[in-house]
Amino acid sequence: MSATATPAKAPDVSGIRTFFAKSMGVPVEKVTVPNPEKLAHTPEGDARAPGVAPPAEASPAPAPAPAPVKAPKTTPEPPTPIPPAPALTPDQLIDIGAQAAARALAASKPAEPAKPDPNVGLSEAEKRDLAVVERMAALFPEKYKDAPQQYRESISKLAAYKAEWEKEHPGMDFDQDAAEHQDWMEKNVLAWDEDDYDEAKVDLRVEHRMTRQEAATSERQAREREVEQKRQQRLTTEAPNIIKQQISAAKEFLKAVDPDFTEILSDAGIVDPEKVKVLQEAAPEVSDVVNRLWNQLDVETAELAAVMSGVKPFDAKNPIHVELDKYTVDLEQRAIADSQAGFRENGRPYLPMAEWLKKSPAERERYWTLTADKVSLLRAHKLAAAAKKDIAAREDIAQRIAKARGIELPPRKPQSQAAPVPQPGPAAPALTAKPVTPIAGGGPKSASLPKGNGAGGENPLSRLYRATL
């Protein structure tokens, strides 16, 4: 027996290799034999050096080997064939070749160097002269086609000539207008016609002015667009409030003309067509009066609310704005006088609108002013008084005509029962539809004059209302 121990023989796994190869459908030679050393298990946490055997442990008795099990013979499935890619057409081949050639050309093409500025080294005066010379070349190409380049060259020549002269005449100043330089200047410096130069200079100035005007116009238009955008945003925000004011003013107007008219318009701004029809049949002669003034109030209320909320600017050419301005100024003058006389609204003195708007929300609570809704309220009463006056005049005319013809008409109804609202004419808002935009979820209640505690117990708005009739 040799002194050298015979190494343990690796287990024969040829049968396993054959079975695995047949099962997976691969050649037998591609299935490698496992390395027994790599199969050795090292317990986790064992930090011994490589090559050092683990400490001997008592190993349990080996279990009896199980009887070998024959693996069933299986026939490997043939691999699924991959369909070949469709052949490229001649046009596709040409496109691919052209794209590859373009990429190769772009990659091989060197980057173009930046072109040098031809005006480098010129003074500001020389640059201005050069701009005029370039304009001369554009206006008179037959005379100054090459003048810009000749001007640049003459500047370079003059600089070199000056340097050489100063070198030969140290301590002396160079004067290019001196007689000794005239011959050289005539031969080397660009000359031009003064009239052509002046015309080109004027043309440049006009262009610069137009450019500035265009820039100013563009800037102004940008500001106008910004203002219009903000106006539209403000209108979207204020639209519900404007609609509410229209509904309140309309209901106040109808109520002031005749209390029965109030039922025509709901708090949400919806017209009841059945009530309109009944009232139409009762007094058709007042149709144009009520609807004409109602339409006027609706437009005035919208314009007044839009201007006073900043949605629209005041337009001195708009007759509605002019009338409302006159009416509001008159109201304010009377409100100031009443406030000085001791009249108060809920104990608060009047403050002009311009001053009231400058106050903080907390300070505004100490005063009252003529807001858009209050002006619309007073305007509704004024137009209602005008409607009643017009209706009464028409009824008097009808009575006189009937009396002259021997017809006896029924006596005039009291004002609270007269003047129902009929269907409007073509120019008035249609009462069978919606004269004002309805508000989802209901609208404001009919506005009324607030109660005051001024001198004599009369409210300042009531005094304003009576004063403007």
Summary of the structure (lengths in Angstrom):
residues: 469
radius of gyration: 51.5
end to end distance: 143.1
largest distance: 164.2
contacts: 1103
relative contact order: 0.09
helix: 57%
strand: 1%
